[in-house]
Amino acid sequence: MQTVTQPDAAAAAAALVGSLIGGLIGYLLATIPLYGVLKKAAHPDVPAWGAFVPVYNTYCLLKVVGRPWWFLLLLLVPLVNIVVLVVVYHDLSRSFGHGAGFTVGLVLLSFVFLFVLWLGSSRYLGPAAAPATPRYA
């Protein structure tokens, strides 16, 4: 039986702490642009801090784009989740006045394009998936 030496235990503890700090930094880098997008949308039912809460952040994004809560369940189904994510990103793109090209950017480089939505000149126009109100002349 091999005994654990003091340097081995210290190295393991340092690796654990480093992994936790790295994971936290990665999580913050991934959620900060979503926080900015939710804050810019200023949806009355969606707090911007919701971007930092796992699963709830997806619910908040669904509210901003006008999709129902049960889309969360569809995101749990393999292969279906890819289609649903593209639909949600397209709705997000349309909610900020962009088209299909911006949706492709959100799908392929969501981190960068969420920053563009947040820090760019885009304005939130309302949920894209919401039913349109008829206009009468």
C-alpha positions in Angstrom: 0.0 0.0 0.0 1.3 3.4 -1.0 1.1 6.3 1.4 0.1 9.8 0.2 2.9 12.3 0.9 2.5 15.9 1.9 3.6 17.2 -1.5 1.1 14.9 -3.3 -1.8 16.1 -1.2 -0.8 19.8 -1.7 -0.6 19.2 -5.5 -4.0 17.6 -5.5 -5.5 20.5 -3.5 -3.9 23.1 -5.7 -5.2 21.3 -8.8 -8.7 21.2 -7.3 -8.6 24.9 -6.4 -7.2 25.8 -9.8 -10.0 23.8 -11.5 -12.7 25.5 -9.4 -11.3 28.9 -10.2 -10.9 28.1 -13.9 -14.5 26.7 -14.0 -15.9 29.8 -12.3 -14.1 32.1 -14.7 -15.3 30.1 -17.7 -18.8 30.2 -16.4 -18.8 33.9 -15.8 -17.3 34.5 -19.3 -20.1 32.5 -20.8 -22.9 34.2 -18.8 -21.8 37.8 -18.8 -22.9 38.4 -22.5 -26.2 36.8 -21.8 -26.6 39.1 -18.7 -26.0 42.0 -21.0 -28.5 40.8 -23.6 -31.2 40.2 -20.9 -30.5 43.7 -19.4 -30.7 45.3 -22.8 -34.0 43.6 -23.5 -35.4 44.9 -20.2 -38.3 42.4 -20.4 -40.7 43.1 -17.5 -40.8 39.4 -16.5 -37.1 38.7 -16.8 -34.5 39.9 -14.3 -31.1 40.4 -15.8 -29.4 38.5 -12.9 -31.2 35.4 -14.1 -28.4 35.0 -16.6 -26.2 33.7 -13.8 -28.5 30.9 -12.6 -28.2 27.7 -14.5 -31.4 26.5 -16.3 -33.2 29.6 -15.2 -31.1 31.6 -17.6 -32.4 29.5 -20.5 -36.0 30.1 -19.2 -35.3 33.8 -19.2 -34.0 33.7 -22.7 -37.1 31.9 -23.8 -39.3 34.6 -22.2 -37.3 37.3 -24.0 -37.8 35.7 -27.4 -41.4 34.8 -26.7 -41.2 31.0 -26.6 -43.1 28.9 -24.0 -41.4 27.3 -20.9 -41.8 23.8 -22.3 -39.1 24.5 -24.9 -36.8 23.8 -21.9 -38.0 20.2 -22.0 -37.3 20.0 -25.8 -33.7 21.2 -25.1 -33.2 17.9 -23.1 -34.0 15.7 -26.1 -30.9 14.7 -28.2 -30.9 16.1 -31.7 -34.2 17.9 -31.1 -32.2 20.3 -28.9 -30.1 21.4 -31.8 -33.1 22.4 -33.9 -34.7 24.1 -30.9 -31.6 26.1 -30.1 -31.4 27.3 -33.7 -35.1 28.4 -33.5 -34.4 30.2 -30.2 -31.3 31.9 -31.6 -33.3 32.9 -34.7 -36.0 34.4 -32.5 -33.3 36.2 -30.5 -31.9 37.6 -33.7 -35.3 38.8 -34.9 -36.1 40.2 -31.5 -33.2 42.6 -31.9 -33.9 43.4 -35.5 -31.4 41.1 -37.3 -31.9 38.4 -39.8 -30.8 34.9 -40.7 -27.2 35.8 -41.2 -27.0 37.0 -37.6 -28.6 33.7 -36.5 -25.9 31.8 -38.2 -23.4 33.9 -36.2 -25.2 33.1 -33.0 -25.2 29.4 -33.7 -21.6 29.2 -34.7 -20.0 31.9 -32.5 -22.7 32.6 -29.8 -20.2 34.0 -27.4 -19.0 36.7 -29.8 -22.5 37.5 -31.2 -24.1 37.8 -27.8 -21.5 40.4 -27.0 -22.4 42.1 -30.3 -26.1 42.1 -29.3 -25.2 43.5 -25.9 -22.6 46.1 -26.7 -23.7 46.9 -30.3 -26.3 49.3 -31.5 -29.0 46.7 -31.6 -32.3 47.5 -29.9 -34.8 45.1 -28.4 -37.9 45.2 -30.5 -40.0 42.7 -28.6 -40.4 39.0 -28.6 -40.0 37.7 -32.2 -42.1 34.6 -31.6 -45.0 36.5 -30.1 -48.2 36.4 -32.3 -48.4 39.5 -34.4 -51.2 41.9 -33.7 -53.2 42.6 -36.8 -52.9 46.1 -38.2 -55.9 47.9 -39.6 -55.7 50.7 -42.1 
